[in-house]
Amino acid sequence: MFKQVGEVDPVVSGSWISDRPASEEHPVIPLGINEMTVPRLSILASFGTISMLIVSAIWVGFSATSFLDQFEDAFAAVAEEDIQVDGRWTWETTLLFYDCEMRNGDEIPNNLAEQDEIFWYPGELSCIWRHQGVGDYAHLAIHNVDDERDLPLSIEVNHAAISLDGDGQSKVVSIGAGDAIIIPLKLEVMVENSEFTIDIVHVSLPKAKVSLDVEIESDGAKERHARSEHLNVDFEAIDADTGEIIGQGTTGAYAGEDPRCDSPVPWICRTEGFGWALVGLDIDNIVQPGETGTSHTVLLPPDFNGDEDGQDRWVSLELTLNQLLL
């Protein structure tokens, strides 16, 4: 009855199903953009990336070379005769206390300022540290007697209860030619009586070593000890050899590094030795008006006393706490 008609493709296409012309339905992409512009941009980006990589490689190489040069300078081999004076290594160390004696049993000179030596002491020392509880400090001083050569040194403390200013038992420092530094020793845990040794070793020559023996004793217990606080103190400075009073009064100073020394008015900061001498002063209680606070006495070698009129003068500095300042 019906005449069979051929199959019809179900997919119908053509512009007749849209009210827009075919040129809008299927726009032709210009060959200039499709085949030329994109490759050019890619090439330019590649050149830029390559240039940045080359510059970065040069910069990293230069930085690495500079670091290696500095590293090699610090740890370069050194001849023994270059770091010796009259058979001694060109550095020495002590605690800034009166309770020190010669390690070999010899007598310490009665008049330190009259020594005809570039060293503070005739040899290695043994000192006593009488502490006032956990957190107390002693003052480790190291002196480079060589006026022409910096010293890279390693400091090693062989007692777990003692740290170098709260930062472990070892430290590498560099001391400038003819200079001296102070590093606080901190008591980390309670020790009644003990002994330990501090070795100061040249980083390039392990056998070049200066040692300091320390006997530590408990002398009471305080809970808080000065480090970085701003303090008001009474002071009396005495020539350690003659007993002459060379200064006294009341002043404010920081226990340790004085931030005012790097300010636009550095003349208001105290001498290096004065600030470090305050470290360890017991500050359990804020002193009330009319009361006397804790006190201690340190022995400052010539490098730390700031005495321009007597470069070889040793100063006994007694400090008494008045109050904590803001």
Summary of the structure (lengths in Angstrom):
residues: 326
radius of gyration: 36.3
end to end distance: 113.9
largest distance: 143.6
contacts: 887
relative contact order: 0.12
helix: 24%
strand: 35%
